[in-house]
Amino acid sequence: MKTKNIVYSLLTAVLLAAGVAGCATKEKKEASLEAQAKITRADAEKIALAKVPDGKIKSGEIENEKGKLIWSFDIATPGTKDITEVNVDAMTGQVIAVDKETAADEKKEEGKEKK
């Protein structure tokens, strides 16, 4: 019984360490991308919010998408469960895309990200 507990404890420690390392890697990648951006996150947020009146940013990230460095924001709007995704070019500040996503679309996207 003691051996089993030790094995489970070691396995848990290894899994936790891997999770922490994965988060650190993502943070380093985002920091590297932010360093390349000419548009700050704060400026990109203002640009994105101008496209969604009364919206509040739910989440945001910087990423390379189709060879472009972009800020991507999910913006919630009062009175609806839909999310508006706004992509802002991190080099020029130009809005690249504005897409509405239903709650069902969001759930599908979350499922894909976990895989």
Sequence and secondary structure as in RCSB ss.txt:
>XXXX:A:sequence
MKTKNIVYSLLTAVLLAAGVAGCATKEKKEASLEAQAKITRADAEKIALAKVPDGKIKSGEIENEKGKLIWSFDI
ATPGTKDITEVNVDAMTGQVIAVDKETAADEKKEEGKEKK
>XXXX:A:secstr
 HHHHHHHHHHHHHHHHHHHHHHHHHHHHHHHHHHH SS HHHHHHHHHHTSTT EEEEEEEEEETTEEEEEEEE
E TT S EEEEEEETTT  EEEEEEE HHHHHHHHHHHH 
